[in-house]
């Protein structure tokens, strides 16, 4: 199984998803411990064939859904989505993903790890919990500036160490 190191960190890297990843995805999406924290969209049972079809669609449409691959073992350990990728300036939309993660944590009775809690604390300094419908563009603008400032990264690294 060939993977491509598109964005590498100290412990893992992103690689375009592959048809072989369908087995992992089907296993994860049928595991309630994995899917419940993801929200309502994750409650739909899936099959290996269903995930293979989903990956075929991703590959056909050139969607920016990546496998997260362990750097040492080259094993797929997760997946993620990136939006509005700008290859020239090497940026992508992360702010909305961070907002969604903070919101999901607000609704769950979980004890996040130190790094996740540090990120959540910084995010909540800039964007309030969404409990009533409101225009989100001010939140998006604040998150865009926050991501560019690296304040979230700095807060996480202050409690878990360098992520380089």
C-alpha positions in Angstrom: 0.0 0.0 0.0 1.6 3.2 -1.2 1.2 6.4 0.8 2.3 9.9 0.0 3.7 12.2 2.7 1.8 15.4 1.8 2.1 17.1 5.2 4.4 15.5 7.8 4.7 16.1 11.5 6.8 14.5 14.2 4.5 11.5 14.6 2.2 11.3 11.6 1.5 12.6 8.1 -1.4 13.2 5.8 -1.7 11.1 2.7 -4.5 11.1 0.1 -7.0 8.5 1.1 -6.8 5.1 -0.7 -9.3 2.4 -1.5 -7.5 0.2 1.1 -8.5 2.7 3.8 -12.2 1.7 3.5 -11.6 -1.3 5.8 -10.4 1.1 8.6 -13.2 3.6 7.9 -15.9 0.9 8.1 -14.5 -0.4 11.4 -14.3 3.1 12.9 -17.7 4.3 11.7 -19.3 1.2 13.2 -17.6 1.7 16.6 -19.8 3.8 18.9 -16.9 4.9 21.0 -15.5 6.5 17.8 -18.7 7.8 16.3 -20.7 9.2 19.2 -18.3 12.2 19.8 -18.5 13.0 16.1 -22.1 14.0 16.3 -25.4 13.0 14.6 -23.9 12.4 11.2 -21.9 9.5 12.5 -24.8 7.4 13.7 -25.4 5.8 10.3 -24.1 2.3 10.1 -21.9 1.6 7.2 -20.4 -1.4 5.3 -17.0 -2.0 3.7 -18.7 -1.7 0.3 -20.3 1.6 1.4 -16.9 3.0 2.5 -15.2 1.8 -0.7 -17.9 3.6 -2.7 -17.4 6.8 -0.6 -13.6 6.7 -1.2 -14.2 6.1 -5.0 -16.3 9.3 -4.9 -13.6 11.2 -3.0 -11.0 10.2 -5.5 -13.1 11.0 -8.5 -14.0 14.4 -7.1 -10.5 15.2 -5.9 -11.9 16.0 -2.5 -9.5 17.0 0.2 -10.0 14.1 2.6 -6.8 12.6 3.8 -5.7 9.6 5.7 -3.7 10.3 8.9 -0.8 7.9 8.7 1.6 6.9 11.5 5.1 8.1 10.5 6.9 5.0 12.0 4.6 2.2 10.8 2.9 3.7 7.8 -0.4 2.5 9.2 -3.6 4.5 8.7 -4.7 5.8 12.1 -7.4 8.3 11.2 -8.7 10.7 8.6 -9.3 14.4 8.3 -10.8 17.0 5.9 -9.2 20.2 4.7 -11.2 22.9 3.0 -10.2 25.8 0.7 -6.7 24.6 0.2 -4.5 27.2 -1.3 -1.4 25.4 -2.6 0.4 28.6 -3.5 0.2 30.1 -0.1 0.2 26.7 1.7 -2.9 27.4 3.8 -6.3 25.7 4.3 -9.5 26.4 6.3 -8.9 25.2 9.8 -10.8 27.8 11.9 -14.3 26.3 11.2 -13.0 22.9 12.1 -11.6 24.2 15.4 -15.0 25.9 16.1 -16.8 22.7 15.4 -14.5 20.7 17.7 -14.9 23.2 20.5 -18.7 23.1 20.1 -18.7 19.3 20.1 -16.7 19.2 23.3 -19.2 21.6 24.9 -22.0 19.1 24.3 -20.1 16.0 25.5 -19.4 14.9 29.0 -15.8 14.0 28.3 -12.4 14.8 29.8 -10.2 16.0 27.0 -6.5 15.7 27.1 -4.3 18.6 28.1 -3.6 19.7 24.5 -7.2 19.5 23.5 -8.3 21.5 26.6 -5.6 24.1 25.9 -6.9 24.6 22.4 -10.5 24.7 23.5 -9.7 27.3 26.1 -8.0 29.6 23.6 -10.9 29.1 21.1 -13.5 30.0 23.7 -11.6 33.3 24.5 -12.4 34.4 20.9 -15.6 32.5 20.0 -18.5 32.0 22.4 -20.4 28.7 22.6 -23.2 28.7 20.0 -26.5 28.2 21.9 -28.7 30.4 19.7 -28.6 30.9 16.0 -26.5 33.9 15.0 -24.5 35.1 12.0 -21.2 33.2 12.1 -19.1 35.4 9.8 -17.7 37.4 12.8 -16.7 34.1 14.4 -15.2 32.9 11.2 -13.2 36.1 10.9 -11.9 35.8 14.5 -11.0 32.2 14.0 -9.1 33.0 10.8 -7.0 35.6 12.6 -6.6 33.2 15.5 -5.3 30.4 13.3 -2.9 32.8 11.6 -1.6 34.0 14.9 -0.6 30.4 16.0 -2.0 31.1 19.4 -3.8 27.8 19.5 -0.6 26.0 18.5 1.4 27.9 21.2 -1.1 27.0 23.9 -1.1 23.3 23.0 2.7 23.2 22.8 2.9 25.0 26.2 1.2 21.9 27.8 2.3 19.0 25.7 5.7 20.1 24.3 6.8 20.9 20.8 4.9 19.5 17.9 7.7 19.9 15.4 
